[in-house]
Amino acid sequence: MVKAVQVQSYGGPEVMEVVDLPVAEPGPGQVLMRNTAIGFNFIDTYHRTGLYPLPLPTGLGVEATGIIEAVGDGVADFAVGDKVAAMGGGPSAYCEARLLDAPMVTKLPDGIGERTFAAAMLKGLTSWALLTQTFPLKGGETILVHAAAGGVGLILCQWAKHLGATVIGTVGTDEKATLSKEHGCDHVIVYTKENFTERVREITEGRGVPVVFDSVGQATFEGSLDCLQPLGLLASFGNASGPVTGVDLGILSQKGSLFVTRMTLGTTLAMPGKMTEGVAALAEIIRSGAVKIEINHTYKLDDIQQVHIDAENRKTTGSIIIEP
Ligand SMILES: NC(=O)c1ccc[n+]([C@@H]2O[C@H](COP(=O)([O-])OP(=O)(O)OC[C@H]3O[C@@H](n4cnc5c(N)ncnc54)[C@H](OP(=O)(O)O)[C@@H]3O)[C@@H](O)[C@H]2O)c1
């Protein structure tokens, strides 16, 4: 038996239960992976609430690192004892161990620890896709990143800075502002105290920015459009404050023939070779030291409800690791 989180019905953090589940031997093409570190991601809250619906009952959690404990027939790429990472698929990473189809698993990149990669894989690949595909940075742009002190935020800001951008970040508190300045932000706006659109206009001397990376969603959508220069791109990629709905496209013409995309990493990773390319780029930037992965919170699997309570109450910064 292994401990695993189960959700029987959508709702608040209280719907997550830690239960004991049996684990079978791996079938053909499968591996048994024992988790060392589980990465928390905000999407886990969307799965829990049903914002992103799943068949119930369901597990939760979309990424973890660990060790291969057994392999099924026909698995040639992995051996017992290999250090690996797994991301995506049906949410079930919040557990001590689980069976996975071998293609879901990737070897841990050389020189990168299990905690670091569990803290970095989804957030780092998202940052990479945003900066190389959604809005390929050339260097020299001034850009806006919301939730700059968050898990994705710290990675995205450091990476953008490394690529030559001037980064304006928005955060909820002064403490988060200090952290963001240490991780790639040239300017930080505390958006609970200042009007971020006015501040962006001031910082850019009225020009606005060519791109806003917005994972906050509903609360920032209109303000983000107001930060853009003509023909600018709002790269919306999350719903931390709720989803953006019911948009009248006319608003994009009024505000300067703007572009909007609702980016999801899955689109990029479905393209041939992109997973390998992204993991290589992420591993390289971490090894270079240009992007530091900050694990600012570690919890036990038994305390999973507290993880979600703290994240949803904006109490966390950087990456969160859950130990099985
Ligand atoms: N599209 C994709 O493929 C993709 C992939 C990965 C992540 N994401 C998205 O990227 C975002 C960041 O993910 P993460 O795991 O790194 O989380 P996170 O940024 O560490 O946490 C969310 C942050 O959003 C801010 N926020 C603003 N309004 C909020 C509200 N009403 N409730 C809660 N938080 C609010 C908070 O920062 P402040 O206190 O500074 O406001 C909070 O710390 C999420 O929206 C996630 O869904 C998207």
The ligand as an SDF file (V2000), in Angstrom:
LIG
                    3D

 48 52  0  0  0  0  0  0  0  0999 V2000
   -0.5990   27.8760  -19.0520 N   0  0  0  0  0  0  0  0  0  0  0  0
    0.2230   26.9770  -18.5630 C   0  0  0  0  0  0  0  0  0  0  0  0
    0.6030   26.0240  -19.2540 O   0  0  0  0  0  0  0  0  0  0  0  0
    0.7080   27.1130  -17.1610 C   0  0  0  0  0  0  0  0  0  0  0  0
    1.7130   26.2870  -16.6620 C   0  0  0  0  0  0  0  0  0  0  0  0
    2.1590   26.4850  -15.3520 C   0  0  0  0  0  0  0  0  0  0  0  0
    1.5680   27.4730  -14.5580 C   0  0  0  0  0  0  0  0  0  0  0  0
    0.5630   28.2200  -15.0710 N   0  0  0  0  0  0  0  0  0  0  0  0
   -0.0830   29.2780  -14.2750 C   0  0  0  0  0  0  0  0  0  0  0  0
    0.9270   30.1320  -13.7840 O   0  0  0  0  0  0  0  0  0  0  0  0
    0.4850   30.7020  -12.5570 C   0  0  0  0  0  0  0  0  0  0  0  0
    1.5590   30.5540  -11.5300 C   0  0  0  0  0  0  0  0  0  0  0  0
    1.6160   29.2110  -11.0900 O   0  0  0  0  0  0  0  0  0  0  0  0
    2.4860   28.8430   -9.8210 P   0  0  0  0  0  0  0  0  0  0  0  0
    2.2560   27.3960   -9.5640 O   0  0  0  0  0  0  0  0  0  0  0  0
    3.8590   29.3450  -10.0080 O   0  0  0  0  0  0  0  0  0  0  0  0
    1.7380   29.6910   -8.6630 O   0  0  0  0  0  0  0  0  0  0  0  0
    2.2790   30.9880   -7.8920 P   0  0  0  0  0  0  0  0  0  0  0  0
    2.5930   32.0600   -8.8860 O   0  0  0  0  0  0  0  0  0  0  0  0
    3.3730   30.5750   -6.9900 O   0  0  0  0  0  0  0  0  0  0  0  0
    1.0320   31.4200   -7.0230 O   0  0  0  0  0  0  0  0  0  0  0  0
    0.0340   32.2230   -7.5150 C   0  0  0  0  0  0  0  0  0  0  0  0
    0.3210   33.7100   -7.2290 C   0  0  0  0  0  0  0  0  0  0  0  0
   -0.6300   34.4760   -7.9470 O   0  0  0  0  0  0  0  0  0  0  0  0
   -0.8410   35.6910   -7.2840 C   0  0  0  0  0  0  0  0  0  0  0  0
   -2.2700   35.9690   -7.1690 N   0  0  0  0  0  0  0  0  0  0  0  0
   -2.8730   37.0750   -7.6240 C   0  0  0  0  0  0  0  0  0  0  0  0
   -4.1690   37.0400   -7.3470 N   0  0  0  0  0  0  0  0  0  0  0  0
   -4.4130   35.9080   -6.7000 C   0  0  0  0  0  0  0  0  0  0  0  0
   -5.5780   35.3390   -6.1390 C   0  0  0  0  0  0  0  0  0  0  0  0
   -6.7800   35.9460   -6.1990 N   0  0  0  0  0  0  0  0  0  0  0  0
   -5.4780   34.1580   -5.5220 N   0  0  0  0  0  0  0  0  0  0  0  0
   -4.2960   33.5320   -5.4530 C   0  0  0  0  0  0  0  0  0  0  0  0
   -3.1490   34.0310   -5.9690 N   0  0  0  0  0  0  0  0  0  0  0  0
   -3.2080   35.2170   -6.5830 C   0  0  0  0  0  0  0  0  0  0  0  0
   -0.1890   35.5870   -5.9010 C   0  0  0  0  0  0  0  0  0  0  0  0
    0.9810   36.3770   -5.9090 O   0  0  0  0  0  0  0  0  0  0  0  0
    0.9070   37.8810   -5.3170 P   0  0  0  0  0  0  0  0  0  0  0  0
    0.6400   37.7590   -3.8500 O   0  0  0  0  0  0  0  0  0  0  0  0
    2.2160   38.4790   -5.6290 O   0  0  0  0  0  0  0  0  0  0  0  0
   -0.2430   38.5430   -6.0350 O   0  0  0  0  0  0  0  0  0  0  0  0
    0.1480   34.1030   -5.7880 C   0  0  0  0  0  0  0  0  0  0  0  0
    1.2830   33.8900   -4.9910 O   0  0  0  0  0  0  0  0  0  0  0  0
   -0.8480   30.0480  -12.2240 C   0  0  0  0  0  0  0  0  0  0  0  0
   -1.8970   30.8810  -12.6530 O   0  0  0  0  0  0  0  0  0  0  0  0
   -0.8150   28.7900  -13.0570 C   0  0  0  0  0  0  0  0  0  0  0  0
   -2.0830   28.3140  -13.3660 O   0  0  0  0  0  0  0  0  0  0  0  0
    0.1240   28.0570  -16.3550 C   0  0  0  0  0  0  0  0  0  0  0  0
  1  2  1  0
  2  3  2  0
  2  4  1  0
  4  5  1  0
  4 48  2  0
  5  6  2  0
  6  7  1  0
  7  8  2  0
  8  9  1  0
  8 48  1  0
  9 10  1  0
  9 46  1  0
 10 11  1  0
 11 12  1  0
 11 44  1  0
 12 13  1  0
 13 14  1  0
 14 15  2  0
 14 16  1  0
 14 17  1  0
 17 18  1  0
 18 19  2  0
 18 20  1  0
 18 21  1  0
 21 22  1  0
 22 23  1  0
 23 24  1  0
 23 42  1  0
 24 25  1  0
 25 26  1  0
 25 36  1  0
 26 27  1  0
 26 35  1  0
 27 28  2  0
 28 29  1  0
 29 30  1  0
 29 35  2  0
 30 31  1  0
 30 32  2  0
 32 33  1  0
 33 34  2  0
 34 35  1  0
 36 37  1  0
 36 42  1  0
 37 38  1  0
 38 39  2  0
 38 40  1  0
 38 41  1  0
 42 43  1  0
 44 45  1  0
 44 46  1  0
 46 47  1  0
M  CHG  2   8   1  16  -1
M  END
$$$$
